[in-house]
Amino acid sequence: METAISKKASLEVFIGIYDFHSRLFNNVIEGISKNDAQNRLNTKANHVSWLAGSLVHERYQLANFIGMDLKQTSDELFSNHKGIQDEVQYPHLDEFRSDWATISPLLKDALANLSDEDLAGPDPFGMPGGDYTLFDAITFCADRESYCIGQIGLWRRLLGYPAMRYD
């Protein structure tokens, strides 16, 4: 027997994940020096600063798509889904932490107030490969946050830092 669950009810699960990520973001960047945050270990991989800034940018973008008008401090480095730029000095992680602290409660409140009709609206990111909704885009954002936090967690270990705390 299949039970229909409203997207609004499903969004409550996402908000739990959102709160978890809000805490983990701070834990995963904790103690990483400015130099280490931009160390790519002689690879083309995204460094910690880019990953952290990209996560912050995504939250601001999602907030703007659902009616806010806000920008992170270093918006120009990440606008239009800009990838990592060689030879660019990215801001200190404290800037990203501050922007994260600003956007996180505002976006959480906005998400909590979305209706089923809002959630059934169009995908604001224009994701390729399907006819996605705002709910689908929010789900994608939650998944991407997990992925990026995990990458930063790996960087912590590669750079010689202790594992991320979960408390």
KEZA-456953 format. One record per atom (N, C-alpha, C): residue number from 1; residue in three letters; chain; x, y, z. Coordinates in nm, 3 decimals. Example, Ala and Ser with C-alpha at 12.3 -4.5 7.8 and 13.67 -1.06 7.14 Angstrom:
REM KEZA-456953
ATOM|1|ALA|A|1.319|-0.569|0.780
ATOM|1|ALA|A|1.230|-0.450|0.780
ATOM|1|ALA|A|1.320|-0.330|0.780
ATOM|2|SER|A|1.285|-0.225|0.708
ATOM|2|SER|A|1.367|-0.106|0.714
ATOM|2|SER|A|1.290|0.003|0.787
This chain:
REM KEZA-456953
ATOM|1|MET|A|0.084|-0.118|0.000
ATOM|1|MET|A|0.000|0.000|0.000
ATOM|1|MET|A|0.088|0.124|0.000
ATOM|2|GLU|A|0.066|0.212|-0.093
ATOM|2|GLU|A|0.145|0.333|-0.106
ATOM|2|GLU|A|0.076|0.448|-0.034
ATOM|3|THR|A|0.152|0.522|0.044
ATOM|3|THR|A|0.098|0.635|0.116
ATOM|3|THR|A|0.153|0.763|0.056
ATOM|4|ALA|A|0.064|0.854|0.023
ATOM|4|ALA|A|0.108|0.982|-0.032
ATOM|4|ALA|A|0.154|1.073|0.082
ATOM|5|ILE|A|0.274|1.125|0.069
ATOM|5|ILE|A|0.329|1.219|0.167
ATOM|5|ILE|A|0.348|1.351|0.095
ATOM|6|SER|A|0.302|1.457|0.157
ATOM|6|SER|A|0.316|1.587|0.092
ATOM|6|SER|A|0.462|1.626|0.084
ATOM|7|LYS|A|0.494|1.706|-0.013
ATOM|7|LYS|A|0.632|1.756|-0.025
ATOM|7|LYS|A|0.665|1.841|0.098
ATOM|8|LYS|A|0.568|1.910|0.152
ATOM|8|LYS|A|0.589|1.991|0.272
ATOM|8|LYS|A|0.634|1.902|0.388
ATOM|9|ALA|A|0.570|1.786|0.404
ATOM|9|ALA|A|0.611|1.693|0.511
ATOM|9|ALA|A|0.751|1.640|0.483
ATOM|10|SER|A|0.781|1.611|0.358
ATOM|10|SER|A|0.915|1.563|0.322
ATOM|10|SER|A|1.019|1.671|0.346
ATOM|11|LEU|A|0.980|1.796|0.330
ATOM|11|LEU|A|1.073|1.907|0.352
ATOM|11|LEU|A|1.121|1.911|0.497
ATOM|12|GLU|A|1.039|1.864|0.589
ATOM|12|GLU|A|1.079|1.861|0.729
ATOM|12|GLU|A|1.203|1.772|0.748
ATOM|13|VAL|A|1.211|1.664|0.672
ATOM|13|VAL|A|1.329|1.577|0.677
ATOM|13|VAL|A|1.450|1.656|0.627
ATOM|14|PHE|A|1.433|1.727|0.516
ATOM|14|PHE|A|1.543|1.808|0.464
ATOM|14|PHE|A|1.588|1.911|0.567
ATOM|15|ILE|A|1.496|1.973|0.638
ATOM|15|ILE|A|1.533|2.075|0.736
ATOM|15|ILE|A|1.616|2.013|0.848
ATOM|16|GLY|A|1.589|1.889|0.884
ATOM|16|GLY|A|1.674|1.820|0.981
ATOM|16|GLY|A|1.814|1.801|0.928
ATOM|17|ILE|A|1.825|1.762|0.802
ATOM|17|ILE|A|1.956|1.748|0.738
ATOM|17|ILE|A|2.024|1.884|0.729
ATOM|18|TYR|A|1.947|1.986|0.693
ATOM|18|TYR|A|1.996|2.123|0.682
ATOM|18|TYR|A|2.059|2.167|0.816
ATOM|19|ASP|A|1.990|2.142|0.926
ATOM|19|ASP|A|2.044|2.178|1.058
ATOM|19|ASP|A|2.174|2.103|1.086
ATOM|20|PHE|A|2.177|1.975|1.050
ATOM|20|PHE|A|2.297|1.894|1.070
ATOM|20|PHE|A|2.413|1.952|0.989
ATOM|21|HIS|A|2.388|1.985|0.863
ATOM|21|HIS|A|2.492|2.044|0.779
ATOM|21|HIS|A|2.536|2.180|0.832
ATOM|22|SER|A|2.442|2.257|0.886
ATOM|22|SER|A|2.476|2.389|0.941
ATOM|22|SER|A|2.583|2.374|1.049
ATOM|23|ARG|A|2.571|2.272|1.131
ATOM|23|ARG|A|2.670|2.247|1.236
ATOM|23|ARG|A|2.798|2.187|1.178
ATOM|24|LEU|A|2.783|2.088|1.089
ATOM|24|LEU|A|2.901|2.021|1.035
ATOM|24|LEU|A|2.990|2.115|0.955
ATOM|25|PHE|A|2.933|2.213|0.885
ATOM|25|PHE|A|3.013|2.309|0.809
ATOM|25|PHE|A|3.114|2.375|0.902
ATOM|26|ASN|A|3.068|2.423|1.015
ATOM|26|ASN|A|3.158|2.488|1.110
ATOM|26|ASN|A|3.263|2.391|1.163
ATOM|27|ASN|A|3.221|2.269|1.191
ATOM|27|ASN|A|3.315|2.169|1.243
ATOM|27|ASN|A|3.420|2.130|1.140
ATOM|28|VAL|A|3.379|2.117|1.013
ATOM|28|VAL|A|3.473|2.067|0.913
ATOM|28|VAL|A|3.579|2.171|0.875
ATOM|29|ILE|A|3.547|2.299|0.887
ATOM|29|ILE|A|3.648|2.400|0.853
ATOM|29|ILE|A|3.727|2.446|0.975
ATOM|30|GLU|A|3.688|2.401|1.092
ATOM|30|GLU|A|3.751|2.443|1.217
ATOM|30|GLU|A|3.901|2.417|1.218
ATOM|31|GLY|A|3.977|2.522|1.248
ATOM|31|GLY|A|4.120|2.508|1.268
ATOM|31|GLY|A|4.207|2.500|1.144
ATOM|32|ILE|A|4.148|2.502|1.027
ATOM|32|ILE|A|4.227|2.493|0.904
ATOM|32|ILE|A|4.289|2.630|0.874
ATOM|33|SER|A|4.420|2.634|0.857
ATOM|33|SER|A|4.489|2.761|0.832
ATOM|33|SER|A|4.456|2.815|0.692
ATOM|34|LYS|A|4.478|2.944|0.673
ATOM|34|LYS|A|4.453|3.006|0.543
ATOM|34|LYS|A|4.536|2.939|0.434
ATOM|35|ASN|A|4.663|2.912|0.462
ATOM|35|ASN|A|4.749|2.847|0.362
ATOM|35|ASN|A|4.699|2.708|0.329
ATOM|36|ASP|A|4.666|2.630|0.430
ATOM|36|ASP|A|4.618|2.494|0.406
ATOM|36|ASP|A|4.482|2.495|0.334
ATOM|37|ALA|A|4.400|2.593|0.364
ATOM|37|ALA|A|4.267|2.600|0.302
ATOM|37|ALA|A|4.276|2.621|0.151
ATOM|38|GLN|A|4.392|2.670|0.103
ATOM|38|GLN|A|4.409|2.693|-0.040
ATOM|38|GLN|A|4.513|2.600|-0.102
ATOM|39|ASN|A|4.551|2.500|-0.027
ATOM|39|ASN|A|4.650|2.404|-0.075
ATOM|39|ASN|A|4.578|2.295|-0.155
ATOM|40|ARG|A|4.619|2.279|-0.279
ATOM|40|ARG|A|4.558|2.178|-0.366
ATOM|40|ARG|A|4.646|2.053|-0.377
ATOM|41|LEU|A|4.751|2.048|-0.297
ATOM|41|LEU|A|4.842|1.934|-0.294
ATOM|41|LEU|A|4.887|1.892|-0.434
ATOM|42|ASN|A|4.922|1.993|-0.514
ATOM|42|ASN|A|4.971|1.970|-0.651
ATOM|42|ASN|A|4.873|1.893|-0.739
ATOM|43|THR|A|4.745|1.916|-0.716
ATOM|43|THR|A|4.640|1.855|-0.799
ATOM|43|THR|A|4.554|1.967|-0.859
ATOM|44|LYS|A|4.457|1.931|-0.935
ATOM|44|LYS|A|4.360|2.028|-0.988
ATOM|44|LYS|A|4.230|2.025|-0.908
ATOM|45|ALA|A|4.232|1.955|-0.795
ATOM|45|ALA|A|4.112|1.941|-0.711
ATOM|45|ALA|A|4.072|2.076|-0.651
ATOM|46|ASN|A|3.945|2.089|-0.620
ATOM|46|ASN|A|3.896|2.208|-0.549
ATOM|46|ASN|A|3.950|2.207|-0.408
ATOM|47|HIS|A|4.010|2.319|-0.366
ATOM|47|HIS|A|4.064|2.327|-0.230
ATOM|47|HIS|A|3.953|2.362|-0.130
ATOM|48|VAL|A|3.989|2.357|-0.003
ATOM|48|VAL|A|3.894|2.380|0.105
ATOM|48|VAL|A|3.827|2.516|0.092
ATOM|49|SER|A|3.902|2.621|0.062
ATOM|49|SER|A|3.842|2.755|0.051
ATOM|49|SER|A|3.737|2.761|-0.058
ATOM|50|TRP|A|3.765|2.701|-0.172
ATOM|50|TRP|A|3.666|2.703|-0.280
ATOM|50|TRP|A|3.543|2.621|-0.238
ATOM|51|LEU|A|3.565|2.504|-0.183
ATOM|51|LEU|A|3.452|2.420|-0.140
ATOM|51|LEU|A|3.365|2.492|-0.038
ATOM|52|ALA|A|3.428|2.555|0.062
ATOM|52|ALA|A|3.353|2.627|0.166
ATOM|52|ALA|A|3.276|2.744|0.105
ATOM|53|GLY|A|3.343|2.822|0.021
ATOM|53|GLY|A|3.277|2.936|-0.041
ATOM|53|GLY|A|3.164|2.894|-0.133
ATOM|54|SER|A|3.182|2.784|-0.202
ATOM|54|SER|A|3.079|2.732|-0.291
ATOM|54|SER|A|2.956|2.687|-0.212
ATOM|55|LEU|A|2.978|2.623|-0.099
ATOM|55|LEU|A|2.866|2.584|-0.013
ATOM|55|LEU|A|2.788|2.706|0.034
ATOM|56|VAL|A|2.859|2.808|0.077
ATOM|56|VAL|A|2.794|2.932|0.122
ATOM|56|VAL|A|2.716|2.993|0.006
ATOM|57|HIS|A|2.779|2.998|-0.110
ATOM|57|HIS|A|2.715|3.058|-0.226
ATOM|57|HIS|A|2.585|2.986|-0.262
ATOM|58|GLU|A|2.587|2.853|-0.254
ATOM|58|GLU|A|2.467|2.776|-0.287
ATOM|58|GLU|A|2.352|2.811|-0.194
ATOM|59|ARG|A|2.379|2.828|-0.065
ATOM|59|ARG|A|2.272|2.865|0.028
ATOM|59|ARG|A|2.218|3.004|-0.006
ATOM|60|TYR|A|2.306|3.096|-0.039
ATOM|60|TYR|A|2.259|3.230|-0.077
ATOM|60|TYR|A|2.177|3.224|-0.206
ATOM|61|GLN|A|2.222|3.146|-0.302
ATOM|61|GLN|A|2.148|3.132|-0.429
ATOM|61|GLN|A|2.009|3.076|-0.404
ATOM|62|LEU|A|2.000|2.972|-0.324
ATOM|62|LEU|A|1.870|2.912|-0.295
ATOM|62|LEU|A|1.780|3.013|-0.225
ATOM|63|ALA|A|1.835|3.088|-0.131
ATOM|63|ALA|A|1.757|3.192|-0.062
ATOM|63|ALA|A|1.705|3.296|-0.161
ATOM|64|ASN|A|1.789|3.336|-0.254
ATOM|64|ASN|A|1.747|3.435|-0.353
ATOM|64|ASN|A|1.640|3.381|-0.445
ATOM|65|PHE|A|1.650|3.253|-0.480
ATOM|65|PHE|A|1.549|3.192|-0.567
ATOM|65|PHE|A|1.412|3.185|-0.501
ATOM|66|ILE|A|1.409|3.182|-0.368
ATOM|66|ILE|A|1.279|3.176|-0.302
ATOM|66|ILE|A|1.238|3.311|-0.241
ATOM|67|GLY|A|1.295|3.418|-0.295
ATOM|67|GLY|A|1.243|3.550|-0.265
ATOM|67|GLY|A|1.329|3.644|-0.183
ATOM|68|MET|A|1.446|3.605|-0.143
ATOM|68|MET|A|1.534|3.696|-0.068
ATOM|68|MET|A|1.624|3.771|-0.166
ATOM|69|ASP|A|1.689|3.872|-0.118
ATOM|69|ASP|A|1.784|3.946|-0.200
ATOM|69|ASP|A|1.911|3.967|-0.118
ATOM|70|LEU|A|1.995|3.863|-0.116
ATOM|70|LEU|A|2.115|3.864|-0.034
ATOM|70|LEU|A|2.234|3.815|-0.114
ATOM|71|LYS|A|2.354|3.860|-0.076
ATOM|71|LYS|A|2.476|3.812|-0.140
ATOM|71|LYS|A|2.580|3.783|-0.034
ATOM|72|GLN|A|2.655|3.676|-0.057
ATOM|72|GLN|A|2.767|3.649|0.031
ATOM|72|GLN|A|2.874|3.754|0.005
ATOM|73|THR|A|2.965|3.768|0.098
ATOM|73|THR|A|3.068|3.871|0.088
ATOM|73|THR|A|3.151|3.859|-0.039
ATOM|74|SER|A|3.188|3.739|-0.076
ATOM|74|SER|A|3.272|3.719|-0.195
ATOM|74|SER|A|3.193|3.659|-0.312
ATOM|75|ASP|A|3.076|3.712|-0.333
ATOM|75|ASP|A|2.984|3.662|-0.436
ATOM|75|ASP|A|3.049|3.652|-0.573
ATOM|76|GLU|A|3.133|3.749|-0.609
ATOM|76|GLU|A|3.193|3.752|-0.744
ATOM|76|GLU|A|3.281|3.630|-0.772
ATOM|77|LEU|A|3.335|3.568|-0.670
ATOM|77|LEU|A|3.420|3.450|-0.691
ATOM|77|LEU|A|3.340|3.324|-0.727
ATOM|78|PHE|A|3.209|3.327|-0.698
ATOM|78|PHE|A|3.128|3.207|-0.714
ATOM|78|PHE|A|3.006|3.226|-0.803
ATOM|79|SER|A|2.978|3.349|-0.843
ATOM|79|SER|A|2.857|3.375|-0.922
ATOM|79|SER|A|2.858|3.295|-1.052
ATOM|80|ASN|A|2.739|3.265|-1.099
ATOM|80|ASN|A|2.720|3.186|-1.222
ATOM|80|ASN|A|2.787|3.049|-1.215
ATOM|81|HIS|A|2.788|2.991|-1.097
ATOM|81|HIS|A|2.845|2.857|-1.074
ATOM|81|HIS|A|2.991|2.849|-1.120
ATOM|82|LYS|A|3.065|2.957|-1.096
ATOM|82|LYS|A|3.205|2.966|-1.136
ATOM|82|LYS|A|3.289|2.862|-1.062
ATOM|83|GLY|A|3.366|2.789|-1.137
ATOM|83|GLY|A|3.456|2.690|-1.078
ATOM|83|GLY|A|3.577|2.755|-1.015
ATOM|84|ILE|A|3.662|2.673|-0.959
ATOM|84|ILE|A|3.782|2.722|-0.893
ATOM|84|ILE|A|3.870|2.794|-0.995
ATOM|85|GLN|A|3.930|2.903|-0.953
ATOM|85|GLN|A|4.015|2.983|-1.041
ATOM|85|GLN|A|4.160|2.973|-0.993
ATOM|86|ASP|A|4.245|2.929|-1.084
ATOM|86|ASP|A|4.387|2.923|-1.052
ATOM|86|ASP|A|4.439|3.064|-1.025
ATOM|87|GLU|A|4.537|3.073|-0.940
ATOM|87|GLU|A|4.606|3.200|-0.910
ATOM|87|GLU|A|4.518|3.301|-0.837
ATOM|88|VAL|A|4.401|3.263|-0.789
ATOM|88|VAL|A|4.316|3.354|-0.711
ATOM|88|VAL|A|4.332|3.319|-0.564
ATOM|89|GLN|A|4.352|3.421|-0.483
ATOM|89|GLN|A|4.355|3.402|-0.339
ATOM|89|GLN|A|4.211|3.413|-0.287
ATOM|90|TYR|A|4.161|3.306|-0.235
ATOM|90|TYR|A|4.026|3.305|-0.181
ATOM|90|TYR|A|4.028|3.359|-0.038
ATOM|91|PRO|A|3.914|3.410|0.008
ATOM|91|PRO|A|3.909|3.467|0.143
ATOM|91|PRO|A|3.940|3.364|0.252
ATOM|92|HIS|A|3.970|3.415|0.368
ATOM|92|HIS|A|3.993|3.332|0.485
ATOM|92|HIS|A|3.863|3.259|0.519
ATOM|93|LEU|A|3.872|3.142|0.575
ATOM|93|LEU|A|3.754|3.063|0.610
ATOM|93|LEU|A|3.663|3.136|0.709
ATOM|94|ASP|A|3.717|3.230|0.786
ATOM|94|ASP|A|3.633|3.306|0.878
ATOM|94|ASP|A|3.526|3.387|0.804
ATOM|95|GLU|A|3.559|3.436|0.684
ATOM|95|GLU|A|3.459|3.508|0.605
ATOM|95|GLU|A|3.345|3.415|0.566
ATOM|96|PHE|A|3.379|3.297|0.522
ATOM|96|PHE|A|3.275|3.201|0.485
ATOM|96|PHE|A|3.193|3.158|0.606
ATOM|97|ARG|A|3.260|3.140|0.719
ATOM|97|ARG|A|3.189|3.104|0.843
ATOM|97|ARG|A|3.089|3.214|0.881
ATOM|98|SER|A|3.130|3.338|0.868
ATOM|98|SER|A|3.042|3.450|0.900
ATOM|98|SER|A|2.921|3.456|0.806
ATOM|99|ASP|A|2.947|3.442|0.676
ATOM|99|ASP|A|2.837|3.442|0.580
ATOM|99|ASP|A|2.742|3.324|0.603
ATOM|100|TRP|A|2.799|3.209|0.638
ATOM|100|TRP|A|2.719|3.089|0.668
ATOM|100|TRP|A|2.626|3.117|0.787
ATOM|101|ALA|A|2.683|3.181|0.890
ATOM|101|ALA|A|2.604|3.214|1.010
ATOM|101|ALA|A|2.492|3.312|0.978
ATOM|102|THR|A|2.514|3.398|0.880
ATOM|102|THR|A|2.411|3.495|0.840
ATOM|102|THR|A|2.299|3.427|0.763
ATOM|103|ILE|A|2.333|3.348|0.661
ATOM|103|ILE|A|2.232|3.294|0.571
ATOM|103|ILE|A|2.157|3.175|0.631
ATOM|104|SER|A|2.223|3.094|0.710
ATOM|104|SER|A|2.161|2.968|0.753
ATOM|104|SER|A|2.028|2.983|0.825
ATOM|105|PRO|A|2.015|3.069|0.928
ATOM|105|PRO|A|1.884|3.081|0.993
ATOM|105|PRO|A|1.779|3.147|0.903
ATOM|106|LEU|A|1.822|3.239|0.819
ATOM|106|LEU|A|1.727|3.306|0.729
ATOM|106|LEU|A|1.670|3.208|0.627
ATOM|107|LEU|A|1.758|3.129|0.567
ATOM|107|LEU|A|1.713|3.032|0.468
ATOM|107|LEU|A|1.628|2.923|0.534
ATOM|108|LYS|A|1.668|2.880|0.652
ATOM|108|LYS|A|1.588|2.777|0.721
ATOM|108|LYS|A|1.445|2.825|0.742
ATOM|109|ASP|A|1.428|2.948|0.789
ATOM|109|ASP|A|1.293|3.002|0.809
ATOM|109|ASP|A|1.216|3.010|0.678
ATOM|110|ALA|A|1.283|3.053|0.573
ATOM|110|ALA|A|1.217|3.063|0.442
ATOM|110|ALA|A|1.175|2.926|0.392
ATOM|111|LEU|A|1.261|2.827|0.407
ATOM|111|LEU|A|1.227|2.692|0.363
ATOM|111|LEU|A|1.109|2.637|0.442
ATOM|112|ALA|A|1.109|2.660|0.573
ATOM|112|ALA|A|1.001|2.610|0.658
ATOM|112|ALA|A|0.866|2.669|0.621
ATOM|113|ASN|A|0.867|2.786|0.558
ATOM|113|ASN|A|0.742|2.853|0.522
ATOM|113|ASN|A|0.697|2.827|0.379
ATOM|114|LEU|A|0.767|2.742|0.306
ATOM|114|LEU|A|0.725|2.710|0.169
ATOM|114|LEU|A|0.602|2.620|0.174
ATOM|115|SER|A|0.512|2.641|0.081
ATOM|115|SER|A|0.391|2.558|0.071
ATOM|115|SER|A|0.415|2.445|-0.028
ATOM|116|ASP|A|0.323|2.349|-0.030
ATOM|116|ASP|A|0.330|2.242|-0.130
ATOM|116|ASP|A|0.328|2.301|-0.270
ATOM|117|GLU|A|0.251|2.408|-0.289
ATOM|117|GLU|A|0.246|2.472|-0.421
ATOM|117|GLU|A|0.380|2.534|-0.458
ATOM|118|ASP|A|0.445|2.599|-0.361
ATOM|118|ASP|A|0.579|2.655|-0.386
ATOM|118|ASP|A|0.675|2.544|-0.425
ATOM|119|LEU|A|0.673|2.435|-0.349
ATOM|119|LEU|A|0.765|2.325|-0.372
ATOM|119|LEU|A|0.744|2.257|-0.506
ATOM|120|ALA|A|0.622|2.264|-0.559
ATOM|120|ALA|A|0.592|2.205|-0.690
ATOM|120|ALA|A|0.629|2.300|-0.804
ATOM|121|GLY|A|0.675|2.421|-0.769
ATOM|121|GLY|A|0.714|2.519|-0.871
ATOM|121|GLY|A|0.840|2.477|-0.944
ATOM|122|PRO|A|0.880|2.557|-1.041
ATOM|122|PRO|A|0.993|2.520|-1.126
ATOM|122|PRO|A|1.128|2.520|-1.053
ATOM|123|ASP|A|1.217|2.439|-1.103
ATOM|123|ASP|A|1.354|2.430|-1.054
ATOM|123|ASP|A|1.424|2.561|-1.085
ATOM|124|PRO|A|1.469|2.635|-0.984
ATOM|124|PRO|A|1.533|2.764|-1.009
ATOM|124|PRO|A|1.673|2.754|-1.069
ATOM|125|PHE|A|1.737|2.638|-1.054
ATOM|125|PHE|A|1.873|2.621|-1.105
ATOM|125|PHE|A|1.875|2.578|-1.251
ATOM|126|GLY|A|1.762|2.530|-1.303
ATOM|126|GLY|A|1.760|2.481|-1.440
ATOM|126|GLY|A|1.847|2.358|-1.457
ATOM|127|MET|A|1.838|2.264|-1.364
ATOM|127|MET|A|1.923|2.144|-1.369
ATOM|127|MET|A|1.892|2.064|-1.495
ATOM|128|PRO|A|1.995|2.017|-1.562
ATOM|128|PRO|A|1.973|1.938|-1.684
ATOM|128|PRO|A|1.923|1.797|-1.652
ATOM|129|GLY|A|1.858|1.737|-1.750
ATOM|129|GLY|A|1.823|1.596|-1.739
ATOM|129|GLY|A|1.683|1.566|-1.693
ATOM|130|GLY|A|1.601|1.664|-1.677
ATOM|130|GLY|A|1.464|1.634|-1.634
ATOM|130|GLY|A|1.380|1.758|-1.614
ATOM|131|ASP|A|1.256|1.732|-1.581
ATOM|131|ASP|A|1.161|1.839|-1.552
ATOM|131|ASP|A|1.150|1.851|-1.401
ATOM|132|TYR|A|1.246|1.918|-1.340
ATOM|132|TYR|A|1.257|1.922|-1.196
ATOM|132|TYR|A|1.177|2.036|-1.135
ATOM|133|THR|A|1.148|2.020|-1.006
ATOM|133|THR|A|1.073|2.121|-0.931
ATOM|133|THR|A|1.165|2.188|-0.829
ATOM|134|LEU|A|1.112|2.287|-0.761
ATOM|134|LEU|A|1.187|2.351|-0.653
ATOM|134|LEU|A|1.222|2.247|-0.546
ATOM|135|PHE|A|1.128|2.158|-0.515
ATOM|135|PHE|A|1.156|2.053|-0.417
ATOM|135|PHE|A|1.275|1.968|-0.461
ATOM|136|ASP|A|1.280|1.932|-0.588
ATOM|136|ASP|A|1.392|1.853|-0.640
ATOM|136|ASP|A|1.523|1.930|-0.625
ATOM|137|ALA|A|1.519|2.060|-0.652
ATOM|137|ALA|A|1.640|2.142|-0.640
ATOM|137|ALA|A|1.687|2.149|-0.495
ATOM|138|ILE|A|1.593|2.160|-0.401
ATOM|138|ILE|A|1.628|2.162|-0.259
ATOM|138|ILE|A|1.691|2.029|-0.219
ATOM|139|THR|A|1.635|1.920|-0.268
ATOM|139|THR|A|1.690|1.787|-0.241
ATOM|139|THR|A|1.832|1.777|-0.296
ATOM|140|PHE|A|1.853|1.826|-0.417
ATOM|140|PHE|A|1.986|1.826|-0.477
ATOM|140|PHE|A|2.083|1.906|-0.389
ATOM|141|CYS|A|2.040|2.023|-0.341
ATOM|141|CYS|A|2.126|2.106|-0.257
ATOM|141|CYS|A|2.168|2.032|-0.130
ATOM|142|ALA|A|2.075|1.959|-0.069
ATOM|142|ALA|A|2.108|1.882|0.052
ATOM|142|ALA|A|2.213|1.776|0.021
ATOM|143|ASP|A|2.196|1.710|-0.092
ATOM|143|ASP|A|2.291|1.608|-0.133
ATOM|143|ASP|A|2.428|1.670|-0.161
ATOM|144|ARG|A|2.429|1.782|-0.229
ATOM|144|ARG|A|2.556|1.848|-0.262
ATOM|144|ARG|A|2.628|1.895|-0.136
ATOM|145|GLU|A|2.551|1.946|-0.038
ATOM|145|GLU|A|2.613|1.988|0.087
ATOM|145|GLU|A|2.684|1.869|0.153
ATOM|146|SER|A|2.618|1.753|0.155
ATOM|146|SER|A|2.682|1.634|0.212
ATOM|146|SER|A|2.811|1.602|0.139
ATOM|147|TYR|A|2.805|1.608|0.008
ATOM|147|TYR|A|2.920|1.576|-0.076
ATOM|147|TYR|A|3.036|1.671|-0.049
ATOM|148|CYS|A|3.009|1.801|-0.046
ATOM|148|CYS|A|3.116|1.900|-0.026
ATOM|148|CYS|A|3.172|1.894|0.115
ATOM|149|ILE|A|3.087|1.876|0.215
ATOM|149|ILE|A|3.136|1.863|0.352
ATOM|149|ILE|A|3.225|1.739|0.362
ATOM|150|GLY|A|3.187|1.633|0.295
ATOM|150|GLY|A|3.270|1.513|0.292
ATOM|150|GLY|A|3.405|1.538|0.226
ATOM|151|GLN|A|3.404|1.616|0.117
ATOM|151|GLN|A|3.532|1.648|0.052
ATOM|151|GLN|A|3.622|1.728|0.145
ATOM|152|ILE|A|3.564|1.825|0.215
ATOM|152|ILE|A|3.645|1.904|0.309
ATOM|152|ILE|A|3.697|1.814|0.421
ATOM|153|GLY|A|3.613|1.720|0.465
ATOM|153|GLY|A|3.658|1.624|0.566
ATOM|153|GLY|A|3.778|1.544|0.518
ATOM|154|LEU|A|3.777|1.503|0.393
ATOM|154|LEU|A|3.891|1.431|0.337
ATOM|154|LEU|A|4.014|1.522|0.331
ATOM|155|TRP|A|3.994|1.648|0.288
ATOM|155|TRP|A|4.106|1.742|0.285
ATOM|155|TRP|A|4.167|1.758|0.425
ATOM|156|ARG|A|4.082|1.762|0.528
ATOM|156|ARG|A|4.134|1.774|0.665
ATOM|156|ARG|A|4.239|1.666|0.690
ATOM|157|ARG|A|4.204|1.544|0.657
ATOM|157|ARG|A|4.294|1.431|0.683
ATOM|157|ARG|A|4.418|1.438|0.594
ATOM|158|LEU|A|4.400|1.471|0.466
ATOM|158|LEU|A|4.513|1.480|0.374
ATOM|158|LEU|A|4.612|1.589|0.416
ATOM|159|LEU|A|4.560|1.695|0.478
ATOM|159|LEU|A|4.644|1.806|0.521
ATOM|159|LEU|A|4.699|1.787|0.663
ATOM|160|GLY|A|4.667|1.674|0.726
ATOM|160|GLY|A|4.723|1.643|0.857
ATOM|160|GLY|A|4.641|1.691|0.975
ATOM|161|TYR|A|4.518|1.732|0.953
ATOM|161|TYR|A|4.431|1.775|1.062
ATOM|161|TYR|A|4.354|1.656|1.118
ATOM|162|PRO|A|4.306|1.669|1.242
ATOM|162|PRO|A|4.223|1.560|1.296
ATOM|162|PRO|A|4.090|1.553|1.219
ATOM|163|ALA|A|4.027|1.438|1.230
ATOM|163|ALA|A|3.897|1.418|1.164
ATOM|163|ALA|A|3.795|1.520|1.215
ATOM|164|MET|A|3.697|1.549|1.134
ATOM|164|MET|A|3.591|1.640|1.171
ATOM|164|MET|A|3.514|1.584|1.291
ATOM|165|ARG|A|3.475|1.674|1.380
ATOM|165|ARG|A|3.390|1.637|1.494
ATOM|165|ARG|A|3.243|1.636|1.447
ATOM|166|TYR|A|3.164|1.550|1.506
ATOM|166|TYR|A|3.020|1.545|1.477
ATOM|166|TYR|A|2.936|1.607|1.587
ATOM|167|ASP|A|2.998|1.652|1.696
ATOM|167|ASP|A|2.920|1.712|1.805
ATOM|167|ASP|A|2.897|1.859|1.784
